[in-house]
């Protein structure tokens, strides 16, 4: 099956078919859908080199990952990449991942821009005061941020979980269950998502005129040992927490281990709510999930981000896209009423 045969089957010109397959904005959505459906039905796959020559595009999306983010070892990142990769493939795009030292991030972006290796980039792990948007604008590289940067929400394109609302809602659930000493095991709080989660946690307390004990706040890389060590030290305090709000399923597993080591039962003696990214290799599933959680699929986020980047931003880089992904609050086995002594 070649382009000429596909065009004949559709009774359209080869130029129209080629433009539809390559995402040209002047082709209307109905025609584009008809062309894509017929191409899939007949097994037509455009030659990538030909597409590059026809469109002047690299047909690639870039991901520059600073080593300090530990992203390549982070299962959340890999789940996002899996979702994005599926979407790129549907659109005929390749993915280029560059893992670089923190000091080399700017050079990496300048190199891919000068060599025109990608058509756009996905920005990961936005931090407070992040300067990457200014650099990418200078280089003329279209981009979408997975997350947000405070102060730049109206001038950049982003897709993000509503982290503040999710953790405010989770905190309110624990408060409704009678818990007053709630520990927060957060991610690194120079990361935007973690700062917003802490703000949601604090807002729920403030709305009820309840104090937050600084001794029950932690922020670090979200590993299992971090969860276990933090929970153990807190549970051994004179005034231990009766509940934990945790930013990662992996960290929550460490918290559960610590609770068991203290001879306590999760859900009865100590309540735990975690954020669940719906990781395929670590399912929190079943008729009644193990953990009560705020759930938002990071794989879906990757897929949605890729579609927005290719379908909305690439045709017109001046387009600004912003999209919230809301979390579900799932009640599992890890929460229960505060047990008064």
C-alpha positions as a Python dict, from the first residue, in 0.01 Angstrom:
ca = {
    (1, 'X'): (0, 0, 0),
    (2, 'X'): (148, 335, -109),
    (3, 'X'): (25, 694, -101),
    (4, 'X'): (-110, 678, -456),
    (5, 'X'): (-320, 369, -378),
    (6, 'X'): (-447, 518, -53),
    (7, 'X'): (-546, 838, -235),
    (8, 'X'): (-732, 638, -499),
    (9, 'X'): (-925, 446, -232),
    (10, 'X'): (-1027, 774, -67),
    (11, 'X'): (-1094, 953, -397),
    (12, 'X'): (-877, 1239, -279),
    (13, 'X'): (-562, 1397, -419),
    (14, 'X'): (-227, 1270, -294),
    (15, 'X'): (-152, 1621, -168),
    (16, 'X'): (-467, 1629, 47),
    (17, 'X'): (-401, 1281, 185),
    (18, 'X'): (-40, 1366, 264),
    (19, 'X'): (-138, 1689, 437),
    (20, 'X'): (-407, 1512, 639),
    (21, 'X'): (-162, 1247, 759),
    (22, 'X'): (98, 1507, 844),
    (23, 'X'): (-130, 1723, 1057),
    (24, 'X'): (-156, 2033, 839),
    (25, 'X'): (-411, 2270, 999),
    (26, 'X'): (-578, 2359, 667),
    (27, 'X'): (-719, 2005, 638),
    (28, 'X'): (-1053, 1991, 819),
    (29, 'X'): (-1101, 1749, 1106),
    (30, 'X'): (-1358, 1534, 924),
    (31, 'X'): (-1126, 1476, 627),
    (32, 'X'): (-830, 1407, 854),
    (33, 'X'): (-1028, 1147, 1048),
    (34, 'X'): (-1148, 978, 729),
    (35, 'X'): (-793, 961, 594),
    (36, 'X'): (-651, 825, 918),
    (37, 'X'): (-923, 560, 945),
    (38, 'X'): (-871, 444, 587),
    (39, 'X'): (-492, 438, 634),
    (40, 'X'): (-534, 219, 943),
    (41, 'X'): (-784, -8, 763),
    (42, 'X'): (-557, -60, 461),
    (43, 'X'): (-236, -82, 662),
    (44, 'X'): (-74, 227, 514),
    (45, 'X'): (232, 353, 705),
    (46, 'X'): (399, 667, 566),
    (47, 'X'): (773, 658, 519),
    (48, 'X'): (929, 863, 799),
    (49, 'X'): (1201, 1011, 583),
    (50, 'X'): (944, 1113, 325),
    (51, 'X'): (734, 1275, 596),
    (52, 'X'): (1035, 1469, 718),
    (53, 'X'): (1108, 1594, 368),
    (54, 'X'): (743, 1676, 299),
    (55, 'X'): (678, 1866, 619),
    (56, 'X'): (1019, 2004, 705),
    (57, 'X'): (973, 1854, 1050),
    (58, 'X'): (1204, 1625, 1245),
    (59, 'X'): (903, 1408, 1341),
    (60, 'X'): (1050, 1374, 1690),
    (61, 'X'): (964, 1505, 2037),
    (62, 'X'): (1243, 1569, 2287),
    (63, 'X'): (1265, 1493, 2659),
    (64, 'X'): (1568, 1647, 2834),
    (65, 'X'): (1597, 1493, 3179),
    (66, 'X'): (1835, 1635, 3444),
    (67, 'X'): (2004, 1357, 3642),
    (68, 'X'): (1911, 1525, 3972),
    (69, 'X'): (1548, 1441, 3910),
    (70, 'X'): (1638, 1070, 3925),
    (71, 'X'): (1379, 1039, 3649),
    (72, 'X'): (1524, 740, 3468),
    (73, 'X'): (1501, 538, 3790),
    (74, 'X'): (1158, 675, 3868),
    (75, 'X'): (870, 440, 3778),
    (76, 'X'): (632, 737, 3761),
    (77, 'X'): (845, 890, 3485),
    (78, 'X'): (859, 560, 3298),
    (79, 'X'): (480, 524, 3316),
    (80, 'X'): (441, 877, 3177),
    (81, 'X'): (685, 796, 2898),
    (82, 'X'): (492, 479, 2812),
    (83, 'X'): (170, 678, 2771),
    (84, 'X'): (342, 953, 2571),
    (85, 'X'): (522, 700, 2352),
    (86, 'X'): (197, 532, 2250),
    (87, 'X'): (54, 868, 2146),
    (88, 'X'): (369, 966, 1956),
    (89, 'X'): (353, 640, 1764),
    (90, 'X'): (-8, 703, 1666),
    (91, 'X'): (96, 1034, 1515),
    (92, 'X'): (410, 898, 1348),
    (93, 'X'): (653, 1072, 1584),
    (94, 'X'): (967, 939, 1746),
    (95, 'X'): (1083, 1018, 2099),
    (96, 'X'): (1432, 1136, 2190),
    (97, 'X'): (1534, 1119, 2558),
    (98, 'X'): (1851, 1296, 2671),
    (99, 'X'): (1969, 1237, 3027),
    (100, 'X'): (2218, 1508, 3122),
    (101, 'X'): (2384, 1661, 3424),
    (102, 'X'): (2207, 1956, 3584),
    (103, 'X'): (2475, 2191, 3458),
    (104, 'X'): (2428, 2062, 3101),
    (105, 'X'): (2052, 2116, 3062),
    (106, 'X'): (2083, 2448, 2879),
    (107, 'X'): (2352, 2312, 2646),
    (108, 'X'): (2132, 2009, 2568),
    (109, 'X'): (1841, 2229, 2468),
    (110, 'X'): (2065, 2456, 2260),
    (111, 'X'): (2215, 2154, 2084),
    (112, 'X'): (1883, 1997, 1987),
    (113, 'X'): (1752, 2337, 1872),
    (114, 'X'): (2058, 2414, 1658),
    (115, 'X'): (2056, 2071, 1498),
    (116, 'X'): (1676, 2072, 1462),
    (117, 'X'): (1659, 1726, 1613),
    (118, 'X'): (1305, 1768, 1750),
    (119, 'X'): (991, 1964, 1670),
    (120, 'X'): (899, 2026, 2032),
    (121, 'X'): (991, 1924, 2384),
    (122, 'X'): (814, 1795, 2692),
    (123, 'X'): (930, 1961, 3016),
    (124, 'X'): (942, 1738, 3324),
    (125, 'X'): (967, 1809, 3697),
    (126, 'X'): (900, 2185, 3701),
    (127, 'X'): (1049, 2361, 4000),
    (128, 'X'): (962, 2687, 4166),
    (129, 'X'): (1147, 2960, 3974),
    (130, 'X'): (1222, 2725, 3682),
    (131, 'X'): (1394, 2913, 3395),
    (132, 'X'): (1345, 2652, 3122),
    (133, 'X'): (1038, 2820, 2967),
    (134, 'X'): (1238, 3140, 2904),
    (135, 'X'): (1520, 2940, 2747),
    (136, 'X'): (1287, 2740, 2523),
    (137, 'X'): (1109, 3057, 2411),
    (138, 'X'): (1448, 3209, 2324),
    (139, 'X'): (1535, 2899, 2120),
    (140, 'X'): (1198, 2891, 1946),
    (141, 'X'): (1121, 2540, 2068),
    (142, 'X'): (751, 2471, 2128),
    (143, 'X'): (694, 2294, 2461),
    (144, 'X'): (441, 2157, 2706),
    (145, 'X'): (508, 2129, 3080),
    (146, 'X'): (403, 1821, 3275),
    (147, 'X'): (316, 2019, 3585),
    (148, 'X'): (311, 2394, 3638),
    (149, 'X'): (546, 2675, 3734),
    (150, 'X'): (408, 2931, 3982),
    (151, 'X'): (355, 3267, 3814),
    (152, 'X'): (377, 3125, 3462),
    (153, 'X'): (44, 2943, 3448),
    (154, 'X'): (-106, 3199, 3206),
    (155, 'X'): (196, 3230, 2978),
    (156, 'X'): (300, 2867, 2930),
    (157, 'X'): (131, 2546, 2815),
    (158, 'X'): (88, 2276, 3079),
    (159, 'X'): (-103, 1971, 3192),
    (160, 'X'): (-117, 1895, 3563),
    (161, 'X'): (-294, 1704, 3835),
    (162, 'X'): (-489, 1933, 4067),
    (163, 'X'): (-249, 1845, 4349),
    (164, 'X'): (-360, 2108, 4597),
    (165, 'X'): (-726, 2010, 4580),
    (166, 'X'): (-643, 1638, 4594),
    (167, 'X'): (-442, 1671, 4917),
    (168, 'X'): (-689, 1915, 5072),
    (169, 'X'): (-966, 1660, 5012),
    (170, 'X'): (-756, 1373, 5149),
    (171, 'X'): (-668, 1573, 5460),
    (172, 'X'): (-1031, 1658, 5516),
    (173, 'X'): (-1120, 1289, 5505),
    (174, 'X'): (-869, 1216, 5781),
    (175, 'X'): (-994, 1512, 5985),
    (176, 'X'): (-1352, 1392, 5941),
    (177, 'X'): (-1240, 1054, 6080),
    (178, 'X'): (-1127, 1232, 6396),
    (179, 'X'): (-751, 1243, 6329),
    (180, 'X'): (-576, 1554, 6457),
    (181, 'X'): (-210, 1448, 6442),
    (182, 'X'): (-161, 1385, 6071),
    (183, 'X'): (189, 1340, 5926),
    (184, 'X'): (271, 1457, 5574),
    (185, 'X'): (542, 1263, 5389),
    (186, 'X'): (588, 1477, 5081),
    (187, 'X'): (818, 1490, 4782),
    (188, 'X'): (1094, 1750, 4753),
    (189, 'X'): (917, 2079, 4807),
    (190, 'X'): (1112, 2284, 4556),
    (191, 'X'): (915, 2074, 4306),
    (192, 'X'): (589, 2242, 4213),
    (193, 'X'): (365, 1937, 4267),
    (194, 'X'): (495, 1886, 4622),
    (195, 'X'): (457, 2253, 4714),
    (196, 'X'): (95, 2244, 4599),
    (197, 'X'): (27, 1923, 4794),
    (198, 'X'): (162, 2078, 5114),
    (199, 'X'): (-50, 2388, 5052),
    (200, 'X'): (-361, 2170, 5022),
    (201, 'X'): (-271, 1987, 5343),
    (202, 'X'): (-221, 2314, 5531),
    (203, 'X'): (-538, 2471, 5390),
    (204, 'X'): (-754, 2185, 5521),
    (205, 'X'): (-611, 2243, 5869),
    (206, 'X'): (-640, 2621, 5849),
    (207, 'X'): (-1003, 2602, 5740),
    (208, 'X'): (-1078, 2428, 6071),
    (209, 'X'): (-846, 2647, 6279),
    (210, 'X'): (-626, 2344, 6350),
    (211, 'X'): (-247, 2369, 6386),
    (212, 'X'): (4, 2172, 6178),
    (213, 'X'): (285, 2022, 6386),
    (214, 'X'): (622, 2086, 6209),
    (215, 'X'): (753, 1763, 6366),
    (216, 'X'): (509, 1570, 6147),
    (217, 'X'): (629, 1716, 5816),
    (218, 'X'): (889, 1552, 5592),
    (219, 'X'): (1003, 1620, 5234),
    (220, 'X'): (1249, 1403, 5040),
    (221, 'X'): (1292, 1177, 4739),
    (222, 'X'): (991, 947, 4744),
    (223, 'X'): (1152, 610, 4818),
    (224, 'X'): (1041, 314, 5028),
    (225, 'X'): (1318, 361, 5291),
    (226, 'X'): (1220, 728, 5325),
    (227, 'X'): (867, 619, 5411),
    (228, 'X'): (976, 349, 5654),
    (229, 'X'): (1242, 556, 5834),
    (230, 'X'): (1023, 866, 5862),
    (231, 'X'): (723, 672, 5991),
    (232, 'X'): (932, 478, 6244),
    (233, 'X'): (1084, 793, 6391),
    (234, 'X'): (745, 965, 6413),
    (235, 'X'): (565, 665, 6563),
    (236, 'X'): (829, 651, 6837),
    (237, 'X'): (764, 1011, 6942),
    (238, 'X'): (586, 1083, 7270),
    (239, 'X'): (295, 1224, 7069),
    (240, 'X'): (294, 1008, 6753),
    (241, 'X'): (73, 1071, 6450),
    (242, 'X'): (-247, 872, 6415),
    (243, 'X'): (-254, 914, 6037),
    (244, 'X'): (-19, 966, 5742),
    (245, 'X'): (-75, 1147, 5413),
    (246, 'X'): (187, 1028, 5164),
    (247, 'X'): (287, 1157, 4819),
    (248, 'X'): (380, 822, 4661),
    (249, 'X'): (263, 460, 4664),
    (250, 'X'): (625, 349, 4695),
    (251, 'X'): (674, 565, 5005),
    (252, 'X'): (341, 444, 5144),
    (253, 'X'): (466, 85, 5127),
    (254, 'X'): (752, 194, 5353),
    (255, 'X'): (505, 356, 5591),
    (256, 'X'): (303, 34, 5604),
    (257, 'X'): (622, -161, 5684),
    (258, 'X'): (701, 74, 5972),
    (259, 'X'): (349, 45, 6111),
    (260, 'X'): (385, -335, 6114),
    (261, 'X'): (726, -316, 6281),
    (262, 'X'): (568, -113, 6561),
    (263, 'X'): (311, -390, 6619),
    (264, 'X'): (29, -174, 6487),
    (265, 'X'): (-235, -245, 6225),
    (266, 'X'): (-281, -15, 5927),
    (267, 'X'): (-638, 107, 5893),
    (268, 'X'): (-720, 27, 6256),
    (269, 'X'): (-446, 181, 6469),
    (270, 'X'): (-292, 410, 6206),
    (271, 'X'): (-461, 549, 5894),
    (272, 'X'): (-275, 607, 5568),
    (273, 'X'): (-377, 790, 5250),
    (274, 'X'): (-138, 797, 4955),
    (275, 'X'): (-129, 945, 4609),
    (276, 'X'): (-164, 665, 4354),
    (277, 'X'): (-35, 724, 4000),
    (278, 'X'): (-206, 400, 3887),
    (279, 'X'): (128, 237, 3808),
    (280, 'X'): (80, -75, 3597),
    (281, 'X'): (344, -274, 3788),
    (282, 'X'): (219, -166, 4133),
    (283, 'X'): (-161, -185, 4124),
    (284, 'X'): (-363, -65, 4420),
    (285, 'X'): (-666, -260, 4305),
    (286, 'X'): (-931, -505, 4415),
    (287, 'X'): (-1291, -462, 4526),
    (288, 'X'): (-1153, -272, 4826),
    (289, 'X'): (-802, -142, 4746),
    (290, 'X'): (-525, -183, 5003),
    (291, 'X'): (-465, 191, 5029),
    (292, 'X'): (-712, 474, 5046),
    (293, 'X'): (-573, 706, 4782),
    (294, 'X'): (-598, 1008, 4559),
    (295, 'X'): (-572, 844, 4218),
    (296, 'X'): (-471, 996, 3885),
    (297, 'X'): (-318, 785, 3608),
    (298, 'X'): (22, 917, 3509),
    (299, 'X'): (14, 696, 3198),
    (300, 'X'): (-302, 877, 3089),
    (301, 'X'): (-128, 1207, 3164),
    (302, 'X'): (157, 1109, 2933),
    (303, 'X'): (-80, 1014, 2654),
    (304, 'X'): (-288, 1327, 2693),
    (305, 'X'): (19, 1552, 2709),
    (306, 'X'): (157, 1404, 2387),
    (307, 'X'): (-173, 1448, 2204),
    (308, 'X'): (-201, 1811, 2318),
    (309, 'X'): (156, 1885, 2213),
    (310, 'X'): (116, 1737, 1864),
    (311, 'X'): (-246, 1829, 1790),
    (312, 'X'): (-272, 2174, 1950),
    (313, 'X'): (72, 2329, 1999),
    (314, 'X'): (273, 2211, 1698),
    (315, 'X'): (24, 2339, 1437),
    (316, 'X'): (35, 2681, 1608),
    (317, 'X'): (312, 2730, 1868),
    (318, 'X'): (145, 3051, 1987),
    (319, 'X'): (-145, 2843, 2120),
    (320, 'X'): (-155, 2817, 2498),
    (321, 'X'): (-291, 2495, 2642),
    (322, 'X'): (-375, 2437, 3008),
    (323, 'X'): (-550, 2131, 3141),
    (324, 'X'): (-624, 2000, 3489),
    (325, 'X'): (-639, 1629, 3558),
    (326, 'X'): (-858, 1573, 3863),
    (327, 'X'): (-785, 1295, 4112),
    (328, 'X'): (-1038, 1048, 4240),
    (329, 'X'): (-1054, 982, 4614),
    (330, 'X'): (-1069, 603, 4648),
    (331, 'X'): (-1158, 453, 4986),
    (332, 'X'): (-949, 149, 5068),
    (333, 'X'): (-850, -61, 5368),
    (334, 'X'): (-589, 179, 5507),
    (335, 'X'): (-816, 435, 5677),
    (336, 'X'): (-1049, 425, 5975),
    (337, 'X'): (-1175, 637, 6264),
    (338, 'X'): (-925, 768, 6516),
    (339, 'X'): (-900, 527, 6807),
    (340, 'X'): (-898, 734, 7125),
    (341, 'X'): (-668, 600, 7398),
}
